[in-house]
Amino acid sequence: MTNPTSTADKILQCARSLIIAGGYNGFSYADIAEVVGIRKASIHHHFPSKVDLVRTLLEQYREEAKAGIAALERYNPDPADQLRAYTDYWATCIADPTSAFCVCALLASQIPVLPPEIVVEVRAHFRTLSAWLTAVLEEGATQERFVLSGTARSEAEGFVAGVHGAMLSARAYGDDKVFKVVTDSLIERLMADRS
């Protein structure tokens, strides 16, 4: 007998990979059943609808992101180091096709065709990320580590856009090194000791 939690986790992991590969409408329960090696009815047992599946996936994704940010802050007290650790995390992911893109960023590009329940989760992720980056930039400016051109909030939104744009560029060029070229320059522009 299979462990239900294990099966649900496999389904979620598979859905995450399929979303990264082809977006919300780029997969079906039949695709998951084939990859995981179960019947579609088993997927429906754990997640009655695709909305339920993706909403659960995004809730889990957001919790992982919060835990990751907390760990990042714990091990990197310096605001510049926090930004570097954040972009380094994604640089590592970019090299792995199964996690090479932020699921919420990918889904954000599809908001016009997403169910409202999924849009709520995507927007919540971006609000959390923006609030964290705003706090990091405010702290960096207070410590005179960063020179901000605008408000911390506007700089945070620009940083979010830059990081996710760098993901797109790396994907478009088929070159994971493009990501670091873009994100390193984002951090350098913020540094107070730039020459």
Buried (B, 14 or more C-beta within 10 A) or exposed (E): EEEEEEBBEBBBBBBBBBBBBEBBEEBEBEBBBEBBEBEBEBBBBBBEEBBEBBBBBBEBBBEEBBEEBEEBBEEBEBBBBBBBBBBBBBBEBBEEEEBBBBBBBBBBEBEEEBEEEBBEBBEBBBEBBBEBBBBBBBBBBEEEBBBBEEEBBEBBBBBBEBBBBBBBBBBEEEEBEBBBEBBBEBBEBBBEEEE
